[in-house]
Amino acid sequence: MMKLTEIRQQGYKALIDSLGVVGMLRFLQELGAGSVDYIKEKYQL
C-alpha cells in the first residue's frame, strides 16, 4: 500500500505532466475554492 505522501507526489506529477505547472496551480486553487460540484464534474468527463 502506498503512503499518502507517495500518492500526493504522484498526483502532483500527473497534474504537472498533464496541465503544466500553471495549470496544476489553477486546478488546485479551483478545488480549494470549493466552487466545484465534484459529482457533476465526474459525469461530465
TORKEFI-316695 format. One record per residue (C-alpha): x, y, z. Coordinates in pm, whole numbers, padded with zeros to 5 digits, always signed. Example, Ala and Ser with C-alpha at 12.3 -4.5 7.8 and 13.67 -1.06 7.14 Angstrom:
BEGIN
+01230-00450+00780
+01367-00106+00714
END
This chain:
BEGIN
+00000+00000+00000
+00132+00342-00095
+00185+00607+00169
-00020+00923+00148
+00293+01126+00068
+00370+00897-00227
+00016+00929-00359
+00034+01307-00326
+00370+01322-00507
+00246+01105-00792
-00072+01311-00814
+00124+01636-00841
+00348+01482-01105
+00048+01362-01307
-00112+01705-01288
+00209+01880-01392
+00264+01634-01678
-00091+01687-01799
-00153+02056-01728
+00187+02213-01672
+00280+02393-01352
+00047+02690-01405
-00245+02465-01498
-00184+02248-01192
-00182+02554-00966
-00503+02687-01121
-00669+02346-01083
-00569+02319-00717
-00689+02674-00649
-01024+02587-00803
-01052+02279-00584
-00963+02481-00276
-01225+02743-00359
-01498+02484-00310
-01686+02601-00618
-01670+02266-00794
-01956+02017-00787
-01744+01702-00787
-02029+01466-00870
-02143+01678-01165
-01785+01716-01289
-01727+01341-01265
-02015+01263-01501
-01921+01537-01748
-01577+01384-01805
END
